[in-house]
Amino acid sequence: MKPLSDIGLVGLAVMGENLILNMASKGYTVTAYNRSVDKVDNFLSGRAQGKTIRGARSIEELVASLAKPRKIMLMVKAGKAVDDFIEQLIPHLEPGDIIIDGGNTHFPDTDRRTAYLASKGLRFIGTGVSGGEEGALTGPSIMPGGSPEAWPYVKDIFQSISAKVDDGSPCCDWVGENGAGHFVKMVHNGIEYGDMQLICEAYQIMKEVLGLSADEMHQVFAEWNKGELDSYLIEITRDILAYKDDDGEPLVEKILDTAGQKGTGKWTGVIALDLGVPLTLISEAVFARCLSSQKAERVEAAKVIKGPAVNFTGDKQAFINDLRNAVFASKIISYAQGYLLMREAAKEYGWNLNYGGIALMWRGGCIIRSSFLGNIKEAFDKNPELKNLLLDDYFTKTVDAAQAGWRRVAAAAIVNGIPAPTITSALTYFDGYRTARLPANLLQAQRDYFGAHTYERIDRPRGEFFHTNWTGRGGNTASTTYNV
């Protein structure tokens, strides 16, 4: 073991422990620290035994064990705990030392911490880490941002421990300054919300409309995982549907239908509203979780509010093919909206994001890893200024081919009273995006009628605003305009 460690890590929960073991397996010497010292002792005598891992029982001991510039990674609960540890570390660090926050932190906090630590002569990295327990141990997707001058000092460690794609490229690269890394991780999590909800809607439609058993749905997802929907979430859904409880019945059917969430999906929706981005699918996925949490109220409502009787008489296999197309087309919409959000954020915050590189970072290790991320990378490699994924040839043709089945699935869900908020909202966005003239002309007339909010005209240059005295009783004074 080296006399001084390459990096220190604070927080011996699931992700922290596994990241340390990952680092040690790549030849790095790591110092482990936890506020509860017994966790350090248990780790050293257990999973860390015999590896290039040393323990620290105080902040002072942690800092003293590290090679300069010192690199300390925090894997603690986002929020106050991160700030508390930063304050504990500062008195013991020297200019040029690096603090890394690897938690699910809201990006404005990373902006604030980067500036604060810079004022102390220290460097800060806020990095998204995705992949769960298994990814942390064997190779996660890592999305770092913060102080650019800190990146060369952690690049080798991060890229060594990250997942790799087929050609050996690491699923980790510098994202951008300040909160860019945590912003990209936030969008990743938002897309994860959308992907999971799409799969859940497909499951419910197959179960309620087609009457398929868990074993039959297991076979469907196994087949889907061999094609364009090949992904981690489809793969685990396949396995979940095959898992039996002690009595031989599918375990999934015994799990209470109330979904939890930690806030990253909500953050994604809120910033989309702030930036005026129509992030409809991810927002619906967040709202679906909120609705699921109202379990008792839904049970009572089900006793008094009735929907249509389910009636399916078509070809089940043909409908399953339609459902696959609906899920895939909707997934494309989700990613298109997510990338649009990142593009608008880059303009707002002055980031220079590599959109193809982000797709590469997501191709391995993370929860949303899937084969079609390669198509996204190719799209941005061809056109780095691509405004919307739907305008790329591959995605234009793919969605067009899926469109008829997508519509049949959306119609079947509505007719049979099955909630499918992400599938239907994705289709609505698609139809809105491809429509050259929307009814917003009437909306602007309404706004001008009751609030003198003005409007532009199609027969005049953009940027000229007009107000009409619609009733004859108003004046010529107009209100201010608002543009998203």
C-alpha positions, 0 to 999 in steps of 0.5 A, a space after each residue: 500500500 502507498 504511504 499516502 492515499 490517492 483519494 479519500 472518500 467520506 460516507 460508507 453507505 452502499 454507494 460509498 463502500 462500492 466506489 472505494 472497492 472499485 477504486 482499489 480494484 483499479 490500483 488506487 489507494 483509498 482512505 475511507 472515513 465515516 462519521 460513525 467510526 464503527 462503520 470504518 472498522 467494520 468495513 476494514 475488517 470485512 469487505 476492505 480486508 486485504 485491499 489497498 484501503 486504509 481507514 481514518 477515524 477523524 477528519 484530521 487523520 483523513 486529510 493527513 493520509 492523502 497525497 497532495 493535492 488532496 482529493 476528498 469525495 463526499 458520498 453523503 446525503 445531499 443538502 446540509 450534510 454536504 455543507 457541514 462536511 465541507 466546513 469541517 474539511 476547510 480548516 485542514 486543507 491547503 490551496 489547490 486541494 479538491 473536494 468532490 460531491 458525488 451525491 444527488 445534489 441540486 445543481 444550484 447548490 453546486 454552483 454556490 459551493 464551487 464559488 464559495 470554495 474558490 474564494 477559499 483557494 480550493 477546488 470543487 467538483 460536483 459529479 453525478 454518479 449513476 448505476 446503483 450498487 452494482 454500477 458503483 462496484 463494477 463501473 458507473 456512469 460519472 458526470 463531473 462538473 465544477 472547477 475545470 482546473 480540478 479535472 486533470 487531477 481526478 480524470 484518471 481515477 474517474 475514467 478508470 472506475 467508470 463503465 466502458 462501452 464496447 470500444 473501451 471508451 469510458 462513460 465519464 468525461 468533463 461536462 462543464 463548469 459549476 453545476 453542469 455535471 449535476 444538471 446533466 445527472 438531474 436530467 438523466 434522473 428525469 429521463 429515468 422517471 420517464 423510462 420507468 413510467 413508460 414501462 409501467 404503462 406497457 405492463 398495465 396495458 398488457 395486464 388489463 387490456 390483453 389479460 396477460 399473466 406475469 409469465 407472459 409479460 416476462 416473455 414479452 419484455 425478454 423479446 423486447 430486450 433483444 431489439 431496439 428497446 434493449 436496455 437495463 430497465 427493460 432487462 430488470 423488468 423482464 427479471 422482476 416479472 419472472 420472480 416468484 414469492 414463496 408461494 410461487 405467485 409473482 412477487 410484483 403483484 404483491 407490492 403496494 402500488 405507491 411509488 417513492 421519489 427523491 426529488 430529482 424528477 421534480 427538479 427537472 420539471 421545475 427547471 423546465 418550466 423556468 426555462 420554458 421547455 415543454 418537458 411533458 413526458 418527464 413531468 407526467 411521470 413525476 405526476 404519475 408517482 404523485 397520483 400513486 401516492 394517493 392510494 387510500 383516496 384512489 381506493 375510495 374513488 374506485 368504489 364510486 367512479 366507474 370507467 368503461 368496461 375493457 373490451 379487446 377483440 383484436 390480434 394480441 400479438 399485433 397489439 404487442 408489436 404496436 405497444 413496443 412501437 409506442 414505448 420506443 417512440 415515446 422514449 425517443 420523445 423523452 430523450 428529445 425533450 431532455 436534450 432540449 432542456 440541456 440545450 436551453 440550460 447551456 444557453 442560460 448558464 453559459 455551459 459548453 455541453 458535448 451532447 454526443 459525449 453525454 450520450 456516450 456517458 449514458 451508454 454504460 453503467 447508468 440506470 438509463 443505459 440502452 442501445 439506442 443512446 449510440 444513435 443519439 451520439 451519432 446524431 450529434 456527431 453528424 450535427 452538433 447543432 441539432 435542435 431536436 432529435 426528431 429532426 435527425 434522419 434516423 429518429 424521423 424515420 423511426 418515429 414515422 414507422 412507429 406512428 400508426 401503432 403508437 396511435 392505436 395504443 394511445 386510442 386503446 388505452 383511452 377507450 378502455 380507461 387505462 391511464 397512460 400519461 406518458 405514452 399519450 403526452 408524448 404523442 401529443 407533443 409529437 403532434 404539436 411539434 410537427 404542426 406548423 400552425 397551432 391555435 395559439 393565435 386564438 389564445 393570444 387574441 384572448 389574452 389581448 382581449 381581457 388583459 391587453 397583452 398584445 399579439 404579433 401578426 403573420 402579415 407583419 415582421 416578428 417583434 412588432 406587437 399590436 393591441 386591439 380595442 376588442 370591445 370598443 370600450 377599452 383604450 390603446 394602452 397595452 400590457 407588457 409582453 412575456 416570452 418563454 
